[in-house]
Amino acid sequence: MNNSKFVLDKLTKLFEQGLLTSKDLGNEILTILKSKRDEIVFRMKLTSKEEFDILLKRVENLEKKIDKINIKKKTKVKRVKKS
């Protein structure tokens, strides 16, 4: 009971002082949710979208290089005629 009274007193003081508006409250909630999301992503060791896009481009470039090398090998190989 004492704890809930303390919390209510703090909230009423904030409302009285005009420091807490609906926009500020919304921004604060979004900030808290974003920090929790970032914390979960960090724990799971996931990559961000930008990092994923960069890695995807690197893989595509490497695949192109491999294809070029394979094509060069095929053109260099001489076919031997069977007698």
GUVEXSE-312683 format. One record per residue (C-alpha): residue number from 1; residue in three letters; x, y, z. Coordinates in pm, whole numbers, plus 50000, padded with zeros to 5 digits. Last residue first. Layout:
# GUVEXSE-312683
<r NUM,"ala",<X,Y,Z>> ...
This chain:
# GUVEXSE-312683
<r 83,"ser",<54201,45778,41868>> <r 82,"lys",<54018,45984,42125>> <r 81,"lys",<54043,46354,42075>> <r 80,"val",<54162,46560,42368>> <r 79,"arg",<53961,46860,42468>> <r 78,"lys",<54158,47153,42585>> <r 77,"val",<54064,47316,42914>> <r 76,"lys",<54123,47689,42896>> <r 75,"thr",<53764,47778,42809>> <r 74,"lys",<53622,47577,43099>> <r 73,"lys",<53868,47726,43347>> <r 72,"lys",<53778,48081,43240>> <r 71,"ile",<53407,48008,43289>> <r 70,"asn",<53471,47869,43636>> <r 69,"ile",<53672,48178,43730>> <r 68,"lys",<53395,48406,43609>> <r 67,"asp",<53133,48208,43803>> <r 66,"ile",<53345,48228,44118>> <r 65,"lys",<53379,48604,44076>> <r 64,"lys",<53003,48642,44036>> <r 63,"glu",<52943,48432,44348>> <r 62,"leu",<53187,48651,44541>> <r 61,"asn",<53004,48965,44433>> <r 60,"glu",<52669,48816,44538>> <r 59,"val",<52812,48717,44877>> <r 58,"arg",<52945,49069,44932>> <r 57,"lys",<52610,49220,44835>> <r 56,"leu",<52430,48996,45086>> <r 55,"leu",<52677,49087,45360>> <r 54,"ile",<52614,49457,45300>> <r 53,"asp",<52237,49405,45302>> <r 52,"phe",<52257,49206,45626>> <r 51,"glu",<52469,49474,45793>> <r 50,"glu",<52218,49741,45693>> <r 49,"lys",<51925,49530,45813>> <r 48,"ser",<52087,49478,46155>> <r 47,"thr",<52251,49154,46250>> <r 46,"leu",<52133,48921,46524>> <r 45,"lys",<52349,48827,46822>> <r 44,"met",<52051,48697,47022>> <r 43,"arg",<52158,48901,47324>> <r 42,"phe",<52214,49211,47111>> <r 41,"val",<51875,49171,46945>> <r 40,"ile",<51709,49142,47288>> <r 39,"glu",<51886,49456,47415>> <r 38,"asp",<51799,49646,47099>> <r 37,"arg",<51433,49552,47141>> <r 36,"lys",<51439,49659,47508>> <r 35,"ser",<51598,49990,47410>> <r 34,"lys",<51337,50041,47141>> <r 33,"leu",<51053,49967,47384>> <r 32,"ile",<51186,50214,47641>> <r 31,"thr",<51230,50485,47379>> <r 30,"leu",<50881,50425,47243>> <r 29,"ile",<50735,50454,47594>> <r 28,"glu",<50923,50777,47654>> <r 27,"asn",<50810,50924,47324>> <r 26,"gly",<50448,50838,47402>> <r 25,"leu",<50473,50992,47749>> <r 24,"asp",<50632,51305,47606>> <r 23,"lys",<50352,51331,47350>> <r 22,"ser",<50084,51273,47614>> <r 21,"thr",<50233,51541,47833>> <r 20,"leu",<50439,51503,48148>> <r 19,"leu",<50631,51802,48272>> <r 18,"gly",<50320,51998,48358>> <r 17,"gln",<50427,52046,48717>> <r 16,"glu",<50097,51917,48842>> <r 15,"phe",<50110,51612,48620>> <r 14,"leu",<50458,51525,48746>> <r 13,"lys",<50351,51578,49107>> <r 12,"thr",<50051,51353,49051>> <r 11,"leu",<50275,51078,48915>> <r 10,"lys",<50512,51099,49212>> <r 9,"asp",<50228,51084,49461>> <r 8,"leu",<50076,50785,49279>> <r 7,"val",<50407,50599,49296>> <r 6,"phe",<50447,50669,49670>> <r 5,"lys",<50088,50563,49739>> <r 4,"ser",<50151,50238,49551>> <r 3,"asn",<50460,50171,49759>> <r 2,"asn",<50282,50235,50092>> <r 1,"met",<50000,50000,50000>> 
